[in-house]
Amino acid sequence: MTIAEIIAIWAPIITVILALSFVFADWPGWRFIETLLIGGGAGHGVVSGLRTIQAQIITPISNGSYIIIPAVIIGVLLYFIHMPQRYRWIQRYGYIWIVGTGLGIVVSTMLQGNILPVIKESISIVGPTPGDYFNQFLSLITFVTVLTYFIFAMEHKGVLGGVARVGRNFLMIAFGLGFSTLLMTYYGVLLERIMWILRALGFTIM
């Protein structure tokens, strides 16, 4: 086994062990891994950003796609937040375009991709069973109550408050399921790394 192969095996093993050591204590070994991760991520982000600028801005403009220039100007406006106080108000115009465009895209995407197809599928079920009717009813109640929870123009009192509280409970259920799924994903990644370490050390794993 060459030195490169030994390093390729032991470097990930030591890195994983040092990262997992944070469970027991916050010590210099963990801080080194944390700094390495943040620094590597920042370096990767900078390089990816520069490549994106080169591929999507500089190269198209040099080839005659001048329609990109207004978008570049809007993006540059965001950096005025780092300017002296009297110039910072300019960055708001960049945020106006981003927020407005983003909301328009999100709303249209949600309607066309999530809400309308679900309603259509609920209506067009062939030979629905009692379970299908229950699922449709539960989906409708969840949609209406959760949507009511995000009505901020009126105070949540009376009937509106009761419906909003039901929607909040549905949100907590959804967040709990999402969090548990995330934990299971992390545990799966951790188990995969432990299995890899054991295989790299020569253990036979089924």
Secondary structure as a PSIPRED ss2 file (coil, helix, strand):
# PSIPRED VFORMAT (PSIPRED V4.0)

   1 M C   1.000  0.000  0.000
   2 T C   1.000  0.000  0.000
   3 I H   0.000  1.000  0.000
   4 A H   0.000  1.000  0.000
   5 E H   0.000  1.000  0.000
   6 I H   0.000  1.000  0.000
   7 I H   0.000  1.000  0.000
   8 A H   0.000  1.000  0.000
   9 I H   0.000  1.000  0.000
  10 W H   0.000  1.000  0.000
  11 A H   0.000  1.000  0.000
  12 P H   0.000  1.000  0.000
  13 I H   0.000  1.000  0.000
  14 I H   0.000  1.000  0.000
  15 T H   0.000  1.000  0.000
  16 V H   0.000  1.000  0.000
  17 I H   0.000  1.000  0.000
  18 L H   0.000  1.000  0.000
  19 A H   0.000  1.000  0.000
  20 L H   0.000  1.000  0.000
  21 S H   0.000  1.000  0.000
  22 F H   0.000  1.000  0.000
  23 V H   0.000  1.000  0.000
  24 F C   1.000  0.000  0.000
  25 A C   1.000  0.000  0.000
  26 D C   1.000  0.000  0.000
  27 W C   1.000  0.000  0.000
  28 P H   0.000  1.000  0.000
  29 G H   0.000  1.000  0.000
  30 W H   0.000  1.000  0.000
  31 R H   0.000  1.000  0.000
  32 F H   0.000  1.000  0.000
  33 I H   0.000  1.000  0.000
  34 E H   0.000  1.000  0.000
  35 T H   0.000  1.000  0.000
  36 L H   0.000  1.000  0.000
  37 L H   0.000  1.000  0.000
  38 I H   0.000  1.000  0.000
  39 G H   0.000  1.000  0.000
  40 G H   0.000  1.000  0.000
  41 G H   0.000  1.000  0.000
  42 A H   0.000  1.000  0.000
  43 G H   0.000  1.000  0.000
  44 H H   0.000  1.000  0.000
  45 G H   0.000  1.000  0.000
  46 V H   0.000  1.000  0.000
  47 V H   0.000  1.000  0.000
  48 S H   0.000  1.000  0.000
  49 G H   0.000  1.000  0.000
  50 L H   0.000  1.000  0.000
  51 R H   0.000  1.000  0.000
  52 T H   0.000  1.000  0.000
  53 I H   0.000  1.000  0.000
  54 Q H   0.000  1.000  0.000
  55 A H   0.000  1.000  0.000
  56 Q H   0.000  1.000  0.000
  57 I H   0.000  1.000  0.000
  58 I H   0.000  1.000  0.000
  59 T H   0.000  1.000  0.000
  60 P H   0.000  1.000  0.000
  61 I H   0.000  1.000  0.000
  62 S H   0.000  1.000  0.000
  63 N C   1.000  0.000  0.000
  64 G C   1.000  0.000  0.000
  65 S C   1.000  0.000  0.000
  66 Y H   0.000  1.000  0.000
  67 I H   0.000  1.000  0.000
  68 I H   0.000  1.000  0.000
  69 I H   0.000  1.000  0.000
  70 P H   0.000  1.000  0.000
  71 A H   0.000  1.000  0.000
  72 V H   0.000  1.000  0.000
  73 I H   0.000  1.000  0.000
  74 I H   0.000  1.000  0.000
  75 G H   0.000  1.000  0.000
  76 V H   0.000  1.000  0.000
  77 L H   0.000  1.000  0.000
  78 L H   0.000  1.000  0.000
  79 Y H   0.000  1.000  0.000
  80 F H   0.000  1.000  0.000
  81 I H   0.000  1.000  0.000
  82 H H   0.000  1.000  0.000
  83 M C   1.000  0.000  0.000
  84 P C   1.000  0.000  0.000
  85 Q H   0.000  1.000  0.000
  86 R H   0.000  1.000  0.000
  87 Y H   0.000  1.000  0.000
  88 R H   0.000  1.000  0.000
  89 W H   0.000  1.000  0.000
  90 I H   0.000  1.000  0.000
  91 Q H   0.000  1.000  0.000
  92 R H   0.000  1.000  0.000
  93 Y H   0.000  1.000  0.000
  94 G H   0.000  1.000  0.000
  95 Y H   0.000  1.000  0.000
  96 I H   0.000  1.000  0.000
  97 W H   0.000  1.000  0.000
  98 I H   0.000  1.000  0.000
  99 V H   0.000  1.000  0.000
 100 G H   0.000  1.000  0.000
 101 T H   0.000  1.000  0.000
 102 G H   0.000  1.000  0.000
 103 L H   0.000  1.000  0.000
 104 G H   0.000  1.000  0.000
 105 I H   0.000  1.000  0.000
 106 V H   0.000  1.000  0.000
 107 V H   0.000  1.000  0.000
 108 S H   0.000  1.000  0.000
 109 T H   0.000  1.000  0.000
 110 M H   0.000  1.000  0.000
 111 L H   0.000  1.000  0.000
 112 Q H   0.000  1.000  0.000
 113 G H   0.000  1.000  0.000
 114 N H   0.000  1.000  0.000
 115 I H   0.000  1.000  0.000
 116 L H   0.000  1.000  0.000
 117 P H   0.000  1.000  0.000
 118 V H   0.000  1.000  0.000
 119 I H   0.000  1.000  0.000
 120 K H   0.000  1.000  0.000
 121 E H   0.000  1.000  0.000
 122 S H   0.000  1.000  0.000
 123 I H   0.000  1.000  0.000
 124 S C   1.000  0.000  0.000
 125 I C   1.000  0.000  0.000
 126 V C   1.000  0.000  0.000
 127 G C   1.000  0.000  0.000
 128 P C   1.000  0.000  0.000
 129 T C   1.000  0.000  0.000
 130 P H   0.000  1.000  0.000
 131 G H   0.000  1.000  0.000
 132 D H   0.000  1.000  0.000
 133 Y H   0.000  1.000  0.000
 134 F H   0.000  1.000  0.000
 135 N H   0.000  1.000  0.000
 136 Q H   0.000  1.000  0.000
 137 F H   0.000  1.000  0.000
 138 L H   0.000  1.000  0.000
 139 S H   0.000  1.000  0.000
 140 L H   0.000  1.000  0.000
 141 I H   0.000  1.000  0.000
 142 T H   0.000  1.000  0.000
 143 F H   0.000  1.000  0.000
 144 V H   0.000  1.000  0.000
 145 T H   0.000  1.000  0.000
 146 V H   0.000  1.000  0.000
 147 L H   0.000  1.000  0.000
 148 T H   0.000  1.000  0.000
 149 Y H   0.000  1.000  0.000
 150 F C   1.000  0.000  0.000
 151 I C   1.000  0.000  0.000
 152 F C   1.000  0.000  0.000
 153 A C   1.000  0.000  0.000
 154 M C   1.000  0.000  0.000
 155 E C   1.000  0.000  0.000
 156 H C   1.000  0.000  0.000
 157 K C   1.000  0.000  0.000
 158 G H   0.000  1.000  0.000
 159 V H   0.000  1.000  0.000
 160 L H   0.000  1.000  0.000
 161 G H   0.000  1.000  0.000
 162 G H   0.000  1.000  0.000
 163 V H   0.000  1.000  0.000
 164 A H   0.000  1.000  0.000
 165 R H   0.000  1.000  0.000
 166 V H   0.000  1.000  0.000
 167 G H   0.000  1.000  0.000
 168 R H   0.000  1.000  0.000
 169 N H   0.000  1.000  0.000
 170 F H   0.000  1.000  0.000
 171 L H   0.000  1.000  0.000
 172 M H   0.000  1.000  0.000
 173 I H   0.000  1.000  0.000
 174 A H   0.000  1.000  0.000
 175 F H   0.000  1.000  0.000
 176 G H   0.000  1.000  0.000
 177 L H   0.000  1.000  0.000
 178 G H   0.000  1.000  0.000
 179 F H   0.000  1.000  0.000
 180 S H   0.000  1.000  0.000
 181 T H   0.000  1.000  0.000
 182 L H   0.000  1.000  0.000
 183 L H   0.000  1.000  0.000
 184 M H   0.000  1.000  0.000
 185 T H   0.000  1.000  0.000
 186 Y H   0.000  1.000  0.000
 187 Y H   0.000  1.000  0.000
 188 G H   0.000  1.000  0.000
 189 V H   0.000  1.000  0.000
 190 L H   0.000  1.000  0.000
 191 L H   0.000  1.000  0.000
 192 E H   0.000  1.000  0.000
 193 R H   0.000  1.000  0.000
 194 I H   0.000  1.000  0.000
 195 M H   0.000  1.000  0.000
 196 W H   0.000  1.000  0.000
 197 I H   0.000  1.000  0.000
 198 L H   0.000  1.000  0.000
 199 R H   0.000  1.000  0.000
 200 A H   0.000  1.000  0.000
 201 L C   1.000  0.000  0.000
 202 G C   1.000  0.000  0.000
 203 F C   1.000  0.000  0.000
 204 T C   1.000  0.000  0.000
 205 I C   1.000  0.000  0.000
 206 M C   1.000  0.000  0.000
